[in-house]
Structures are given as C-alpha cells and as structure tokens.
C-alpha cells in the first residue's frame, strides 16, 4: 500500500491519508469543497461550485497517484439535500465529459459546516 499526499489538495483533517494506492487502484478519501491554499470552504451556497472545487481536489490527488478524473471507476457523493442532485450531476457531466463512472448520491448527509458536498472515489492507476 502506498499513501498519496499532495499540497494541491486539502490536507487530511484527521488520522487518514488523502488516498491509498493498492493493486492498481487508488482509493481517495472523502473530499470537501475546500481551497487547498487557504483552507476555506469555497462555493458559497452553490452546489455546482462546491462540486467543482471538490472534483478539482480529487483530480489533484488522482494526478499525484498517476491517475485522473477519466480513470474514476466509482464515486460516492454525499449531499446535504437531495435537491442538489441536478447541479451535482451537471457538474460531473461538464468535468468528466463522456466518462461515466459508477456513482451513488446520498442525500441528507451531515457534513462539515458550510459544505454541501463530499465525494469519495475509487479509480484505476
């Protein structure tokens, strides 16, 4: 197992790695819409903006692991409200293009204050 760490994504807030590579897969810990330079939650009350920042953080971690957004196999998306699904879905479509990983969206999540979205992914290296 190889832990992954990059300053281009927010540092872990607890006892976990940003990601772990094992047997050709990268397991990315749940990521939030946090600016890695300032540590501030970004995107205000926009689920689309928060999803974009979160996917940018995931992309940075995947690139550090030798992967990328186009190699995501599965994504689990946690949102504070199911009504955010259209904005989350549209942002995934814009940022991932034709690539369509398996995905689950879980509504009603109790996330870090100010965060509406958290995303965890598994990708191929």
Buried (B, 14 or more C-beta within 10 A) or exposed (E): EEEBEBEBBBEEEEEEBBBBBEEEBBBBBBBBBBBBEEEEBBBEEBBBBBBBBBBBBBBBBBBBBEBBBBBBEBBBBBBBEEEBBEBBBEBBEEBBEEEEBEBEBEEEBEBEEBBBBBBBBBBBB
